[in-house]
């Protein structure tokens, strides 16, 4: 069985702008849903404290749901290949 040669180091990996802004999009989405929940409670009950509580709870629940959905997704082929390159054995001689 032949062993794979050590891959050439491509240099530092720089994520695209879209990849860097993805967490901000998810936090913004959660904030919008939290504000929506807070406004609905505020308009129905007219209690500011209760509306603030629902805003916070809505934000946190949305963050958790989005994170769990993201963890449940299947990684792409590109991501799997990148992970393989990070799994170097301790002896440093053979790969995978």
N, C-alpha and C positions, 0 to 999 in steps of 0.2 A: 504494500500500500504506500503510495507516495504521499509525502507531506506537502502541504501548501507552503510556498515561500512566504516569508514575512512581507506583508503589504508595505507599499511605499507610503510614508507619512504625507498626506495631502496638505498639511499645514492647518492652521486654526479654522474651525468651522464657524462661519458667520451666518446666523439665521436671517431670513428675509424680513422685510418690514412687516409683512402680514403675520409671520410667526411671532415677532416681538410684540405686536399689538393684540394678539389673540387673548391673553389674559385680561387686558383692559376691556375688551369687548364683552367678555363674560361677566366681569364685575359691573360694567355699565348696564347690561341686561338685568342683572340681579337688582341693581339700584332702582331701575325703572319699575320693576315688578313690586319692589318694596314700597316705593312712593305711591304706586297705584293702590296697594292694599291699605296704606295709611290714609290716603285721600278718601277711599270708600268708607272706611270706619269713621273718619272725621265728618263726612257729609251725613252719615246716618245717625251718629250718636252726639255729635258736637262736643266731644270730649277730647281735648288735645293730648292728654297723657295716654289715653287708650289708643289713640291714633299713632302716637310715637312708638308705643309698644308693638303694635301690629306692623308698623313700618320696619322695625328692627327684626322682628320674627320673620316677616316676609322676605327680607333681604338675606338673612342667614339660611332659611330653608331653601331659597332659590340657589344660593351658592353651593349648598350641600348637594342638591339634586343635580345641578350642572356638573359638579365635580365627579359624582358617582357615575353619571352617564358617560363622561369622558374617560373614566377608568375602565368602564365596561366595554369600550370599543376595541375592535381588533386593530393592532398596529399595522401600518403599511409596510410593504416590502422594503422600502427605503429605510424605514426606521429599524426593521429587523437586521438589515445589513450593517447599519451603524452600530447597533448593539453588539454584533458579533466582533467588530473591530475593537471593542472595549474589553473583551474577555480574553486577555492575554494571560497565559499560564505563568506561574511564579518563576519557573526556570528560565523563561525568556527565549527558549530555543524553538519551541514548536507552537503552532497556532492551532487552536480548535482541535 
